Amino acid sequence: MDEIELESNLNGVAYRLAERRDIVDMLAIERDVYEGEVPWTFSHFEHEIVQNKDAFFVVAEIDNKVVGFIGARLTDKGVNIHISNLAVLRDYQKRGIATTLINQIVRLMSNLGKNQMTLEVRRDNTKAQGLYRRNGFETDNLMPNYYEDGADAIWMVKKLRNNVEN
């Protein structure tokens, strides 16, 4: 993903591509957001950041402290992009950081000519669903028993180009 260029500083928040050294901070953000749980392990993050050439993470920093991140990977032979995860420390939520992280990916992937973005979100996570809807995602499909605990997921899609070719 060498062609990625980020808007580096918006409203006092710096955005940059994640590096291996950020993983510990990203795990701490997960613990905070998911009430002690860590859906992704160190090795999950490491694989996506270091090894997977079709994946990347963007972190948000305030005063050199990582306060949020978004992960994405190319899918469908590089035509589309899938958001793998998004999290912002609770103390930094409601400041537009999650929206800016989404918008960074939308802008980058639109500029690279990608067709659409997809993601899955827990059916019971109406707060996240609202965030995604406000950012142009639409519900596409229900995925029963998607998560390990048996919870359902909602598949959401955002078109990036007007002339989507099949």
Residue, then its C-alpha position, 0 to 999 in steps of 0.5 A: m500500500d505504498e501509494i497511501e497518503l494521509e491527511s496528516n493533521l486535522n483538528g489537533v489529531a495526527y493520522r498516519l499508517a500504523e507500525r508494528r510498535d503501535i500494536v501494544d497501544m491498539l490492544a489497549i484501545e481494544r481492552d478499553v472499548y470492549e470492556g477488557e476483551v481483545p477481539w484481535t491478538f498481537s499476532h492478528f495485528e502484526h500479520e495485517i500491519v507487517q505481513n499482509k501487503d493488501a492490508f493496513f491500519v491507520v492510527a489517530e494520535i493526540d500528543n503522540k498518544v495513539v487514541g484510535f485506529i481503523g483497519a482495512r484490507l483489499t478484497d475481490k482481487g483489489v477492487n473493493i476494501h473491507i474495514s476489519n476494525l475501528a476503535v477509539l478510546r472511550d475518553y476520546q469518543k464523540r470528537g469526530i475521530a472515528t468519522t475522520l478515520i473512516n473518511q481517510i479510508v474513503r478518500l484514499m480508496s476512492n482516489l485509488g479507484k476502488n468500487q466499494m467498502t464493506l464491513e460487518v458490525r454486531r447486530d446489537n451494536t446500534k451505536a456503531q451502526g449509526l456511525y456507519r450509516r452517518n458515513g454513507f454505509e447501508t445495510d446489505n445483509l444479516m449474517p446469523n450467528y457470525y460471531e464466536d458467541g453466536a451473535d448476529a452481524i450486519w453486513m454494510v456496504k458503501k459505494l465509492r464510485n458512481n459507475v460500479e463495474n461488475 
